[in-house]
Amino acid sequence: MRLWFKVNYFGKRRMKIGSVLVTGANRGLGLEFVRQFLALPTPPEHVISACRNPDGAKDLHDLKNKHKNLSIVKVDLNDTEHLEEAVKEVEATLGNSGLNLLINNAGIASRDNLDTITAEEMMRHFRVNTVGPLMVTKVFLPLLRKAAGSGGEGASINQATVCSISSGVGSIGENDSGGAYAYRTSKAGLNMITKNMSIDLKKDGIIVVSIHPGWLKTDMGGPNATMEADVMAKKIIDLMGTFTSDEFTGKLYHFSGRVMQF
Ligand SMILES: NC(=O)c1ccc[n+]([C@@H]2O[C@H](COP(=O)([O-])OP(=O)(O)OC[C@H]3O[C@@H](n4cnc5c(N)ncnc54)[C@H](OP(=O)(O)O)[C@@H]3O)[C@@H](O)[C@H]2O)c1
């Protein structure tokens, strides 16, 4: 009860973000993040939805017709060559301000086991779930640094944060069921990137975290999943609102707020 109060109270009170960019924003949890940010009592001035096929992102275009603060930009994690173009577009949208929050949400998952796993499947997951978020974060760093200001003291979600949507399945310490080689290792790699970047970016005042969103009713999670994506997006936004100093950086969080083992 006490944790619930803390998360929700601080989440609501402190969540006043100037700008947020969400990858994989055309469907699933990413689309719900966009919806929930737009629905905040004080929505961000800029909600930037990134997806690999903007022309086909009907839900985002419908939202854009209603919300002037929403923009759509192309980001394909399999094609890191064009990322600089996305940065230029985002820079033009933000004007003089930096980027406060980057949510590395896009991801893929397939089922495999020791008999079925292939080298190609491993590399495909590594490319999208591990290398992609690293390269996206790298190109947006100048804008994140700009938002963080002079950095050092007072890091907070309202300044600059990188939040990667990982998975409990990527936790080495909490793995007790085996299987899913490609997904597990790619998310474990993502968690290492979170830890590593949290150290490298501490001096800049940028918070870097991984979050496990639970089992969600999306294309990835399937209809038997235990939670709705819109409810979880809201919950995670509230959780992110509690990241108010650099003591929160460099961790893998369960959506409940519990710090998980890497
Ligand atoms: N669902 C769960 O139960 C669950 C559990 C734990 C963690 N997660 C994590 O939560 C995040 C969101 O998952 P979800 O359930 O919303 O999955 P989803 O419904 O399958 O949506 C995945 C999103 O990622 C995008 N994407 C895939 N490959 C991409 C690429 N190469 N470049 C850019 N975007 C790409 C997809 O875009 P397209 O439409 O273009 O394919 C889509 O927008 C993922 O990182 C996932 O690993 C999910």
The ligand as a MOL file (V3000), in Angstrom:
LIG
                    3D

  0  0  0     0  0            999 V3000
M  V30 BEGIN CTAB
M  V30 COUNTS 48 52 0 0 0
M  V30 BEGIN ATOM
M  V30 1 N 4.3260 -8.3730 -24.6830 0
M  V30 2 C 4.9500 -8.8890 -23.6440 0
M  V30 3 O 4.4160 -9.7690 -22.9500 0
M  V30 4 C 6.3210 -8.3960 -23.2810 0
M  V30 5 C 6.9450 -8.9480 -22.1420 0
M  V30 6 C 8.2040 -8.4900 -21.7670 0
M  V30 7 C 8.8160 -7.5070 -22.5230 0
M  V30 8 N 8.2010 -6.9860 -23.6380 0 CHG=1
M  V30 9 C 8.9180 -5.9610 -24.4040 0
M  V30 10 O 8.0810 -4.8290 -24.5710 0
M  V30 11 C 8.3950 -4.1660 -25.8010 0
M  V30 12 C 7.1190 -3.9350 -26.5870 0
M  V30 13 O 6.5570 -5.2080 -26.8910 0
M  V30 14 P 5.0780 -5.4000 -27.4670 0
M  V30 15 O 4.4460 -6.4380 -26.6370 0
M  V30 16 O 4.4030 -4.0830 -27.6530 0 CHG=-1
M  V30 17 O 5.4360 -6.0430 -28.9020 0
M  V30 18 P 4.6560 -5.9760 -30.2810 0
M  V30 19 O 3.2110 -5.8140 -30.0560 0
M  V30 20 O 5.1350 -7.1440 -31.0610 0
M  V30 21 O 5.2270 -4.6200 -30.9300 0
M  V30 22 C 6.5840 -4.5530 -31.2670 0
M  V30 23 C 6.9070 -3.1830 -31.7860 0
M  V30 24 O 8.3160 -3.1660 -32.1300 0
M  V30 25 C 8.4310 -2.7280 -33.4710 0
M  V30 26 N 9.5830 -3.2720 -34.1600 0
M  V30 27 C 9.9130 -4.5740 -34.3660 0
M  V30 28 N 11.0320 -4.6550 -35.0980 0
M  V30 29 C 11.4220 -3.3800 -35.3560 0
M  V30 30 C 12.4870 -2.7920 -36.0660 0
M  V30 31 N 13.4020 -3.5250 -36.7290 0
M  V30 32 N 12.5890 -1.4370 -36.0980 0
M  V30 33 C 11.6830 -0.6680 -35.4790 0
M  V30 34 N 10.6250 -1.1560 -34.8100 0
M  V30 35 C 10.5030 -2.4910 -34.7610 0
M  V30 36 C 7.1440 -3.1810 -34.1620 0
M  V30 37 O 6.9760 -2.4580 -35.3660 0
M  V30 38 P 6.3310 -3.1420 -36.7080 0
M  V30 39 O 4.8480 -2.9840 -36.5860 0
M  V30 40 O 6.9120 -2.3330 -37.8400 0
M  V30 41 O 6.7420 -4.5700 -36.7350 0
M  V30 42 C 6.1420 -2.8320 -33.0740 0
M  V30 43 O 5.8580 -1.4630 -33.0840 0
M  V30 44 C 9.4220 -5.0650 -26.5100 0
M  V30 45 O 10.7170 -4.5750 -26.3290 0
M  V30 46 C 9.2650 -6.3920 -25.8140 0
M  V30 47 O 10.4380 -7.1820 -25.8610 0
M  V30 48 C 6.9800 -7.4080 -24.0180 0
M  V30 END ATOM
M  V30 BEGIN BOND
M  V30 1 1 1 2
M  V30 2 2 2 3
M  V30 3 1 2 4
M  V30 4 1 4 5
M  V30 5 2 4 48
M  V30 6 2 5 6
M  V30 7 1 6 7
M  V30 8 2 7 8
M  V30 9 1 8 9
M  V30 10 1 8 48
M  V30 11 1 9 10
M  V30 12 1 9 46
M  V30 13 1 10 11
M  V30 14 1 11 12
M  V30 15 1 11 44
M  V30 16 1 12 13
M  V30 17 1 13 14
M  V30 18 2 14 15
M  V30 19 1 14 16
M  V30 20 1 14 17
M  V30 21 1 17 18
M  V30 22 2 18 19
M  V30 23 1 18 20
M  V30 24 1 18 21
M  V30 25 1 21 22
M  V30 26 1 22 23
M  V30 27 1 23 24
M  V30 28 1 23 42
M  V30 29 1 24 25
M  V30 30 1 25 26
M  V30 31 1 25 36
M  V30 32 1 26 27
M  V30 33 1 26 35
M  V30 34 2 27 28
M  V30 35 1 28 29
M  V30 36 1 29 30
M  V30 37 2 29 35
M  V30 38 1 30 31
M  V30 39 2 30 32
M  V30 40 1 32 33
M  V30 41 2 33 34
M  V30 42 1 34 35
M  V30 43 1 36 37
M  V30 44 1 36 42
M  V30 45 1 37 38
M  V30 46 2 38 39
M  V30 47 1 38 40
M  V30 48 1 38 41
M  V30 49 1 42 43
M  V30 50 1 44 45
M  V30 51 1 44 46
M  V30 52 1 46 47
M  V30 END BOND
M  V30 END CTAB
M  END
